[in-house]
Amino acid sequence: QVQLVESGGGLVQAGGSARLSCAASVGTFRMNTMGWYRQAPGKQRELVATITNGGSTNYADSVMGRFTISRDKNTLYLQMNSLEPGDTAVYYCNARGKIATWTPETNFWGQGTQVTVSS
């Protein structure tokens, strides 16, 4: 019902920038929040940034001031500046919401896009 397709990953030098996009096909899904998460090798998936329907944003401390999340209808973006080798990870797009008003919140995930920052 919900499809999330990320793009924009790749190899970037430290100090450089990259922009990720996530195109969401949601059908009748009542999406509340979209976000970016990342998972580095050997580590758990962690929150990078989220944005609500109302535009409220939340960032991980590690990316505050360097990354900017934005949303245009059903397309989600992540502008990443001043990239560091520690930002190397697979980045996943997330959509959270309800299939119907009486159902619990559900999460959907994209397939992920690799971002590699070289020193």
MIVOTOR-878831 format. One line per 10 residues: number of its first residue (from 1); for each residue x, y, z of N, C-alpha, C. Coordinates in steps of 0.2 Angstrom, whole numbers. Example, Ala and Ser with C-alpha at 12.3 -4.5 7.8 and 13.67 -1.06 7.14 Angstrom:
# MIVOTOR-878831
1 = 66,-28,39,62,-22,39,66,-16,39; 64,-11,35,68,-5,36,64,0,39
# end
This chain:
# MIVOTOR-878831
1 = 4,-6,0,0,0,0,4,6,0; 10,6,4,14,12,4,21,10,1; 23,14,-4,30,13,-7,34,19,-6; 40,18,-3,45,23,-2,51,21,-6; 53,26,-10,59,25,-15,64,30,-13; 70,29,-11,75,33,-9,80,34,-15; 83,40,-16,88,41,-21,93,46,-18; 99,47,-21,103,52,-19,109,50,-15; 110,44,-14,116,42,-10,122,41,-14; 128,40,-11,134,39,-15,140,40,-11
11 = 145,41,-15,152,43,-11,153,50,-11; 155,53,-5,156,60,-4,162,61,0; 166,66,-2,172,67,2,169,71,9; 173,70,14,172,73,20,172,81,19; 167,84,22,166,91,22,161,93,16; 160,88,12,155,89,6,148,89,8; 144,89,3,136,89,4,133,84,0; 127,82,2,123,77,-2,116,78,-1; 112,76,-5,104,77,-4,101,71,-6; 97,68,-1,93,62,-2,86,64,-3
21 = 83,60,-7,76,61,-9,72,54,-7; 66,55,-5,62,49,-4,55,51,-7; 53,47,-13,47,48,-16,42,43,-13; 36,45,-10,31,41,-7,25,40,-11; 23,34,-12,16,32,-15,12,30,-9; 7,33,-7,4,31,-1,-3,29,-1; -6,30,-7,-13,28,-8,-18,31,-3; -21,27,1,-26,30,6,-23,30,13; -16,28,14,-13,29,20,-13,36,23; -15,36,29,-15,43,33,-8,44,36
31 = -4,47,32,3,48,34,4,54,39; 7,53,45,7,58,50,14,61,50; 19,57,50,26,59,50,31,55,45; 35,59,43,40,55,38,47,57,42; 52,52,40,58,53,43,64,50,40; 70,51,42,76,48,39,79,44,45; 81,38,44,85,34,49,91,32,45; 96,30,49,102,27,46,105,21,50; 108,17,47,111,11,50,118,10,47; 123,11,52,130,9,50,132,2,51
41 = 137,-1,48,139,-8,49,140,-9,56; 137,-15,59,138,-17,66,134,-13,71; 130,-8,68,126,-4,73,119,-4,72; 115,-2,77,108,-2,76,105,4,72; 100,3,69,97,9,65,95,14,70; 97,20,68,96,26,73,92,32,69; 88,36,73,85,41,70,90,47,68; 88,50,62,92,55,59,88,62,60; 82,61,57,78,67,58,71,65,56; 66,69,58,59,68,57,55,74,55
51 = 50,74,52,46,80,51,38,78,50; 34,82,54,27,80,54,23,84,49; 17,82,48,13,85,43,12,93,44; 13,95,51,13,102,52,19,105,51; 25,101,49,31,105,48,36,105,54; 34,102,60,38,101,65,44,96,64; 50,98,66,56,94,64,59,92,71; 63,86,70,66,84,76,73,81,73; 79,82,76,85,80,73,89,76,79; 93,71,77,98,68,81,103,74,83
61 = 106,73,89,111,78,91,117,78,86; 118,72,84,124,71,80,124,75,73; 118,77,71,117,80,64,114,87,65; 113,89,71,110,96,72,114,101,69; 111,105,65,115,111,62,119,109,56; 119,102,54,122,100,48,117,98,43; 112,94,45,107,91,41,101,95,41; 97,95,36,90,99,36,85,94,32; 80,92,36,75,88,33,69,93,30; 66,91,25,61,95,22,56,90,18
71 = 50,93,17,45,89,14,41,93,9; 40,90,3,35,93,-2,30,88,-3; 24,89,0,19,84,-1,21,77,1; 22,73,-4,24,66,-2,31,64,-4; 35,70,-5,42,69,-6,46,71,0; 50,67,2,54,69,8,62,70,6; 65,75,9,72,77,7,76,77,13; 82,76,12,87,77,18,93,80,15; 94,86,16,100,90,14,106,89,19; 111,86,17,117,84,22,123,89,20
81 = 125,93,25,131,97,24,136,95,29; 142,97,27,148,96,32,148,89,34; 148,84,29,148,77,30,154,75,33; 153,70,38,159,67,41,159,59,40; 165,56,41,166,49,40,161,45,44; 159,48,50,154,45,54,147,45,52; 146,49,47,139,49,44,138,43,39; 144,39,37,143,34,33,138,28,35; 133,27,31,128,22,33,123,21,28; 119,16,28,113,16,24,107,20,27
91 = 105,24,23,100,29,25,93,27,23; 88,26,27,81,24,26,76,29,27; 72,29,22,66,34,23,60,30,27; 57,34,31,51,31,35,45,35,34; 40,31,34,33,35,34,29,31,40; 26,35,44,22,33,50,15,36,50; 10,32,51,3,34,50,-1,29,51; -8,30,49,-13,25,50,-16,23,44; -17,16,43,-21,14,37,-28,16,38; -31,16,44,-38,19,45,-38,22,52
101 = -43,26,53,-43,30,59,-43,26,65; -46,20,65,-47,15,70,-41,10,71; -36,11,67,-30,6,67,-24,9,71; -20,5,73,-14,8,77,-9,11,72; -5,15,74,0,18,69,5,12,66; 7,13,60,11,8,56,17,12,53; 22,8,53,28,11,50,29,7,43; 31,11,38,34,9,32,41,11,31; 45,7,27,52,9,26,53,8,19; 58,12,17,61,12,10,66,6,10
111 = 69,5,4,74,0,4,81,2,6; 82,9,7,88,11,9,93,14,4; 97,19,5,102,21,0,109,22,4; 114,20,1,120,20,4,123,27,3; 126,30,9,130,36,9,137,34,12; 142,35,8,149,34,11,153,40,10; 155,42,16,159,48,17,167,46,18; 171,48,13,178,47,13,182,52,17; 187,51,20,191,55,24,197,58,20
# end
